[in-house]
């Protein structure tokens, strides 16, 4: 159902997590993200976990399978990528309501940039962070 795989390409570390197809798998995605980012400052981990959770839950609610979360770190840059199989549903902030609509606004505030890329078999919503190790 889920898998984790980390590889190193030049100075880039890439870790991937295949999400379950329901909202109950979000706890696994958050735990995997915390474990993968071990060694970063706690406040950075909290911000990245919040963004991963938001983009993942949006993919599950508005996209379609398959779902994949990728963390790509190169030096002081971290890119979160969440893929789903729905190409015709772009991510965009909705009007805030009492029950939602704040998530992508929070993503924009917590990251240096975010956006999306259409693929022939779906889309990737991404967000970028500047990060440093906990001791640096």
C-alpha positions in Angstrom: 0.0 0.0 0.0 2.8 2.5 0.9 6.5 2.5 0.3 9.5 4.7 1.0 12.6 4.9 -1.1 15.5 7.3 -0.8 18.2 7.8 -3.4 21.1 10.2 -3.8 21.8 11.8 -7.1 24.9 14.0 -7.2 24.2 16.4 -4.3 20.5 15.9 -4.3 18.7 13.5 -1.9 15.3 12.3 -3.1 12.8 10.4 -0.9 9.4 9.2 -2.1 6.3 7.9 -0.4 3.3 6.3 -2.2 0.1 7.4 -0.4 -2.9 5.2 0.3 -6.0 6.3 -1.5 -7.9 7.6 1.5 -7.6 10.4 4.0 -6.7 7.9 6.8 -3.2 7.6 5.2 -2.3 11.2 6.0 -1.0 10.3 9.4 1.5 7.9 7.7 2.6 10.7 5.3 3.2 13.1 8.2 5.2 10.5 10.2 7.3 9.6 7.1 8.0 13.3 6.5 9.1 13.9 10.1 11.4 10.8 9.9 12.8 11.8 6.5 13.6 15.3 7.7 15.2 14.3 11.0 18.2 16.6 11.7 16.4 19.8 10.5 15.3 22.4 13.0 11.9 21.5 14.7 10.2 24.6 13.3 11.3 23.8 9.8 10.0 20.2 10.1 6.7 21.5 11.4 6.3 23.9 8.4 7.2 21.2 5.9 4.8 18.7 7.6 2.0 21.2 7.4 2.6 21.8 3.7 2.9 18.1 2.9 -0.3 17.5 4.8 -2.1 20.3 3.0 -0.9 19.3 -0.5 -1.5 15.6 0.2 -5.0 16.1 1.5 -5.9 18.3 -1.5 -4.6 15.6 -3.8 -6.8 13.0 -2.1 -9.9 15.2 -2.0 -9.6 16.8 -5.5 -7.3 14.5 -7.5 -7.2 10.8 -8.4 -4.9 7.9 -7.9 -2.0 7.2 -8.0 -0.7 9.6 -5.3 3.0 10.2 -4.6 4.8 12.5 -2.2 8.4 13.4 -3.0 11.0 15.3 -0.9 13.9 16.6 -2.9 16.8 18.2 -1.0 19.7 20.0 -2.7 21.9 21.8 -0.3 19.8 24.4 1.5 16.8 23.9 -0.8 14.0 21.5 -0.1 11.2 20.9 -2.7 8.0 19.1 -1.7 6.2 17.5 -4.7 2.8 15.8 -4.5 1.7 14.0 -7.6 -1.8 12.7 -8.5 -3.4 11.3 -11.6 -5.9 14.1 -12.3 -4.6 16.4 -15.0 -7.7 18.6 -15.3 -8.0 19.8 -11.8 -5.5 22.7 -11.1 -4.7 23.6 -7.6 -5.7 27.1 -6.7 -6.7 28.9 -3.6 -10.4 29.0 -2.9 -12.3 31.6 -1.0 -11.9 31.0 2.7 -15.0 29.7 4.5 -15.7 28.5 8.0 -14.8 24.9 6.9 -11.8 25.4 4.6 -10.1 27.4 1.9 -7.1 28.5 4.0 -4.7 25.7 3.1 -3.0 27.0 -0.1 -2.8 30.5 1.5 -0.8 28.9 4.4 1.3 27.0 1.9 2.2 30.3 0.2 3.1 31.9 3.5 5.3 29.0 4.7 7.3 28.5 1.5 9.6 30.5 -0.7 7.5 29.4 -3.8 4.8 27.0 -4.8 3.1 26.0 -8.0 2.1 23.1 -10.2 3.2 21.3 -13.2 0.9 19.4 -15.6 2.0 16.0 -16.7 0.5 13.7 -19.4 -0.7 11.4 -16.7 -1.7 13.9 -14.0 -0.2 16.9 -12.2 2.5 17.7 -9.6 1.8 20.4 -7.0 5.1 21.6 -5.5 6.4 23.9 -2.8 10.0 25.0 -2.0 11.7 25.9 1.3 15.1 27.2 2.3 16.4 24.9 5.0 19.5 24.4 7.1 20.6 21.6 9.4 19.6 21.9 13.1 23.3 22.7 13.9 23.8 25.1 11.1 
